[in-house]
Each structure stands twice: as structure tokens, then as C-alpha cells.
Amino acid sequence: MYPVELTTPIARDLTEFGFKSLQNPEAVTEVLDHKEGTVLLVVNSVCGCAAANARPGAKMSVTGDKKPDQLVTVFAGVDKDAVEKAREFLLPYPPSSPSIALFKDGKLVHMLERRHIEGNSAQAIAYNLQSAYEKFC
């Protein structure tokens, strides 16, 4: 687990933008098991690619007309039980931090793993997600 002094500002980067923080397994299940609408889940992380690419890309992606109904986040290394529950919904993908997933009607329909985030610009990530929104939102 990471020190709260380190993780609080990192978490706020998304929550102050409008992402809801899911901090326990029940909250994760309530949102991701919902059978109507779309949900964007960001598995947040303290790593550099989360700061430079994942979080900015996720935020940029929801500035257009087409966007998910709900924006949520769990924090790897902080909200252990919530992240573990979220990863059940992300199967068959292996654990990946950071990662970004789009759900429609309770089903995983689009996934960006760390390998898709690392080395890509925030703009490329936003474009990738916006393409998914065009199809699913």
C-alpha cells in the first residue's frame, strides 16, 4: 500500500474531474454489474504512464458529445479489495495498472491494458477511447 500523502493528489486528478472513486467491492459490483448504460473504468496507478498518459487520456476522451454514462475509478495499491473485485469484471484480461475499460450493459466491450498505454500519448489514448464511444455509447 502506498502512503496516503502520495496517493490522495493522484486520486483527485480523476475525482475532481468527475470520476467516482469506488473504494470497496460492493461499490464496484453495484456499478459494473449494472445491466443498462455505459461505464468507463480507470484502474489508477502511481506509475509514470498513468500520470502522463492514462489519466490525461481518459479525461480528454470524455470531452466530446459521445461519452459513457458513468465515469469511475479504482486505485491499484490503495483500494486493494475494490481493485480485486474490478479485476473480476476485467477477465479474461490479466491484472494491469493502469488500465482503462469500457462496459456496456454490464459487459466489457473495450479494454486498454498498460501495454496499450505505455509509450502512447494521452491524445492517442483519448482517440482510441473516443472511437470506442462512437461504437458503444
Residue pairs with C-beta under 8 A, 6 or more apart in sequence:
1 77
1 78
1 80
2 46
2 77
2 78
6 46
7 46
7 75
7 77
7 78
10 44
10 46
10 50
10 51
10 75
11 21
11 44
11 73
11 75
11 78
13 51
13 55
14 21
14 42
14 44
14 55
14 58
14 59
14 71
14 73
15 21
15 73
17 59
17 71
18 62
18 71
19 42
19 58
19 71
19 72
19 73
20 31
20 70
20 71
20 72
20 73
21 72
21 73
21 74
21 75
21 79
22 28
22 31
22 72
22 73
22 74
22 79
22 82
22 86
23 74
23 79
23 82
24 79
24 81
24 82
25 81
25 82
25 84
25 85
27 82
28 74
28 82
28 85
28 86
28 89
29 85
31 39
31 70
31 72
32 39
32 41
32 72
32 86
32 89
32 103
32 106
33 89
33 106
34 106
35 105
35 106
36 105
37 68
37 69
37 70
37 104
37 105
38 68
38 69
38 70
38 102
38 103
38 104
38 133
38 136
38 137
39 68
39 69
39 70
39 71
39 72
39 102
39 103
40 58
40 61
40 62
40 67
40 68
40 70
40 71
40 72
40 100
40 101
40 102
40 103
40 129
41 72
41 73
41 74
41 86
41 89
41 100
41 101
41 102
41 103
42 54
42 55
42 58
42 71
42 72
42 73
42 74
42 98
42 99
42 100
43 73
43 74
43 75
43 76
43 83
43 86
43 87
43 90
43 96
43 97
43 98
43 99
43 100
43 101
44 50
44 54
44 55
44 73
44 74
44 75
44 76
44 78
44 97
44 98
45 54
45 75
45 76
45 77
45 97
45 98
46 77
47 97
47 98
49 98
49 114
49 117
49 118
49 119
50 97
50 98
50 117
52 122
53 117
53 118
53 120
53 121
53 122
53 125
54 98
54 99
54 100
54 112
54 117
54 125
55 98
56 122
56 125
56 126
57 100
57 117
57 120
57 121
57 122
57 123
57 124
57 125
57 126
57 128
57 129
58 71
58 100
58 125
58 126
58 129
60 122
60 123
60 125
60 126
61 67
61 125
61 126
61 127
61 129
61 130
61 133
62 68
62 71
64 130
64 133
66 130
66 133
66 134
66 137
67 133
67 137
68 102
68 133
68 137
69 137
74 82
74 83
74 86
75 82
75 83
76 83
76 97
76 98
77 97
83 97
87 95
89 101
89 103
89 108
90 96
90 99
90 101
90 108
90 111
93 99
93 108
93 111
93 113
94 113
96 113
96 114
96 115
97 114
98 114
98 117
99 111
99 112
99 113
99 114
99 117
100 111
100 112
100 117
100 125
100 129
101 108
101 110
101 111
101 112
102 108
102 109
102 110
102 111
102 129
102 132
102 133
102 136
103 109
104 136
104 137
109 132
109 135
109 136
110 129
110 132
110 136
112 125
112 128
112 129
116 125
116 128
117 125
120 128
